[in-house]
Amino acid sequence: MRVDRGSGWLRTTTSSCQRSAVVSAAGFQTEAGPESGSEQFDLKSGRKVQGRVVDDTGQPVSGACVVLNLWHVHTDGDGNFDWSLEGPEPENVEIRAYKRYDGRYQEFKGTETFSQIERQLITIPRNR
């Protein structure tokens, strides 16, 4: 898959499987579906959502997977995550946060608003 930065075109080079891509740039986001060939798209303004994952001692959890509805992102070394949200903001979001392949942490599951996600930490308890 190749994104031609100058022209705004997304070109796919894989022909043997279904594919989709999300293309984003500062404050913009779009999605291309499984159609074959070239796909032209327009970037739409989005809203940046930020949050942080810590353990129950307050230490950041780096590399944690944070799933909001069907979208997921991984935390950086300080436990921070962010992504762009396009379109109307849903009232509530199903959240799941976990550290894959690491038996030291439990999984967090909950339902919150985006403003709650940004105001409070997501805490993944350590296994005792």
Legacy VTK file of the C-alpha trace (Angstrom):
# vtk DataFile Version 3.0
C-alpha trace
ASCII
DATASET POLYDATA
POINTS 128 float
0.000 0.000 0.000
1.340 3.425 -0.849
0.087 6.904 -0.071
1.099 9.497 -2.605
1.449 12.532 -0.323
1.342 15.193 -3.016
-1.762 14.129 -4.922
-4.016 12.833 -2.125
-4.326 9.389 -3.744
-4.187 6.048 -1.950
-2.861 3.213 -4.083
-3.015 -0.424 -3.043
-0.578 -2.948 -4.418
-1.859 -6.127 -2.748
-4.353 -8.041 -4.876
-4.806 -11.316 -2.957
-6.710 -10.108 0.135
-9.283 -7.637 1.317
-7.747 -4.425 2.582
-8.646 -1.110 4.102
-6.608 1.826 5.324
-7.026 4.839 7.519
-4.992 7.815 6.390
-4.496 10.725 8.723
-2.593 13.988 8.928
-2.582 16.664 11.616
-6.266 17.182 12.441
-7.576 15.158 9.475
-8.618 11.561 8.861
-10.235 9.377 6.186
-10.789 5.686 5.510
-10.445 3.712 2.265
-12.360 0.462 1.897
-11.720 -2.905 0.268
-12.296 -1.763 -3.329
-9.502 -2.687 -5.697
-7.452 -0.231 -7.713
-6.862 3.393 -6.838
-9.038 5.333 -4.462
-9.229 9.116 -4.222
-10.230 10.648 -0.901
-10.627 13.971 0.871
-9.311 14.499 4.378
-11.910 15.811 6.813
-11.250 17.813 9.932
-11.320 15.706 13.081
-11.094 16.043 16.847
-8.006 14.836 18.687
-8.737 12.504 21.624
-6.001 11.970 24.226
-5.677 9.798 27.302
-3.238 7.975 29.552
-2.955 4.427 30.898
-1.336 3.739 34.279
-1.156 0.774 36.638
-2.696 0.799 40.125
0.502 2.302 41.583
0.263 5.265 39.179
3.118 4.122 36.935
2.611 4.556 33.159
1.912 1.398 31.136
3.827 1.618 27.865
2.713 -0.495 24.900
-0.797 -1.047 26.272
-3.537 -1.577 23.706
-6.493 0.807 24.112
-9.665 -0.137 22.200
-12.474 2.395 21.792
-15.471 0.781 20.134
-13.681 -0.833 17.144
-10.629 1.459 16.950
-7.414 0.698 18.776
-4.150 2.452 19.544
-1.050 1.643 21.617
0.375 3.774 24.406
3.799 5.399 24.189
6.587 5.081 26.783
4.756 7.427 29.167
1.399 5.617 28.851
-0.100 8.333 26.602
-2.295 7.688 23.570
-4.101 9.864 21.055
-5.939 9.675 17.724
-8.334 11.704 15.604
-12.085 11.282 15.747
-14.063 12.180 12.637
-17.753 13.038 12.567
-20.203 13.331 15.426
-18.885 12.223 18.788
-20.732 9.190 20.192
-22.412 9.718 23.554
-20.614 6.773 25.174
-17.645 4.659 24.145
-16.864 1.052 25.070
-13.283 1.004 26.344
-10.932 -1.926 26.716
-7.320 -1.489 27.791
-4.835 -4.306 28.249
-1.167 -5.202 27.988
-0.958 -8.061 25.500
1.506 -10.894 26.156
2.272 -9.545 29.624
0.836 -11.460 32.577
1.599 -8.648 35.036
-1.601 -6.698 34.283
-5.337 -7.265 34.361
-7.678 -5.925 31.679
-9.719 -2.730 32.041
-13.241 -2.646 30.573
-15.731 0.183 30.845
-18.054 2.650 29.159
-17.247 6.359 29.278
-17.596 9.590 27.335
-14.619 11.050 25.453
-14.434 13.915 27.956
-14.144 11.371 30.813
-11.361 9.559 28.942
-9.458 12.826 28.602
-10.042 13.968 32.220
-9.201 10.782 34.120
-6.564 8.087 33.873
-7.355 4.585 32.637
-6.001 2.254 35.320
-4.956 -1.317 34.557
-4.530 -3.178 37.878
-1.443 -5.321 38.367
-1.937 -9.028 39.046
-1.064 -9.890 42.633
LINES 1 129
128 0 1 2 3 4 5 6 7 8 9 10 11 12 13 14 15 16 17 18 19 20 21 22 23 24 25 26 27 28 29 30 31 32 33 34 35 36 37 38 39 40 41 42 43 44 45 46 47 48 49 50 51 52 53 54 55 56 57 58 59 60 61 62 63 64 65 66 67 68 69 70 71 72 73 74 75 76 77 78 79 80 81 82 83 84 85 86 87 88 89 90 91 92 93 94 95 96 97 98 99 100 101 102 103 104 105 106 107 108 109 110 111 112 113 114 115 116 117 118 119 120 121 122 123 124 125 126 127
